[in-house]
C-alpha cells in the first residue's frame, strides 16, 4: 500500500454469523494519480492485493505462521477483474472493504469494495489458489486444500482470530 494508507483493521459486522470484512482507510496521494489527476487503475489492484494479504494479519496469522503451520507457499491470483464506477482523485479519503469467501478445495474468492463516503467507487474481484511446494518437484508449486481452520475463521464472523486475541 502507498504512504496514503492510514488505517487497517476489521469491521464489526453487527450480526452473529456474518463473515469477516477487513477495512482499510486510504488517502489518495499525488503519486497514486496519472497525469489527468485520477487514480492510475493499477493502483487499485495494488491496494486490493495488500488488503488480501492484510486479511490474514487481521485474523492473527503472519506470513511466518502461514509457512510453518499451514504448509503454505503462497496464494497466487488466477483471476482478477474490477468495475470502475467513479474516479478517485488526489486527496480523496477512501474505505476499502475486503472479504474472503466462496472457499473451495484449494481456491477462494476475494471481493473488494472501495468507497468514498457512501458512494461505491470500484468493485474488485480475485480468485486465489492455496499452494505449497510440489512433493514431486520442490522447485514448483502445487495446489493444496485450504486448511479448514482458516476457512472457519474467515466464515465465522468479525470477532474471530486464530490466536484468540480480540480484534
C-alpha positions, 0 to 999 in steps of 0.5 A: 500500500502507498504512504496514503494508507492510514488505517487497517483493521476489521469491521464489526459486522453487527450480526452473529454469523456474518463473515469477516470484512477487513477495512482499510482507510486510504488517502489518495496521494499525488503519486497514486494519480496519472497525469489527468489527476485520477487514480492510475487503475493499477493502483487499485489492484495494488491496494486490493492485493495488500488488503488480501494479504492484510486479511490474514494479519487481521485474523492473527496469522503472519506470513511466518505462521502461514509457512510453518503451520499451514504448509503454505507457499503462497496464494497466487491470483488466477483471476482478477477483474474490477468495475470502475464506477467513479474516479478517485482523485488526489486527496480523496479519503477512501474505505476499502472493504475486503472479504474472503469467501466462496472457499473451495478445495484449494481456491477462494474468492476475494471481493473488494469494495472501495468507497468514498463516503457512501458512494461505491467507487470500484468493485474488485474481484480475485480468485486465489489458489492455496499452494505449497511446494510440489512433493514431486518437484520442490522447485514448483508449486502445487495446489493444496486444500485450504486448511479448514481452520482458516476457512472457519475463521474467515466464515465465522464472523468479525470477532474471530482470530486464530490466536484468540486475541480480540480484534 
